[in-house]
Amino acid sequence: MEEKFTVTEIRNYIKSQDSLGDVMYNLSAENIHKANEVEIDEKSVEKCKHYDCAQGRHWCTTTLNPERKCKGVCENYEE
């Protein structure tokens, strides 16, 4: 039996992946469910003042993060 997902569930899955290649490679019902199990928290990466969406979804501008890769809502989170 085929499982059906809402547009919002698919969107959440796509946002959880690093690239379009990862979206296609990791596509499974289990991974879609995992991407939608995120606890609702008022903090989000998009609200962090160190998050730079112009440089890519995973870019962090704080000097406290030498890797420059966003780790999600982390100890350096500031609104």
Secondary structure, DSSP 4 states (H G I P E B T S, - for coil): ------HHHHHHHHHTSSSHHHHHHT--HHHHHHHT-PPP-S--GGG-TTB-GGG-TTBB--TT-TT-B--SS-TT---
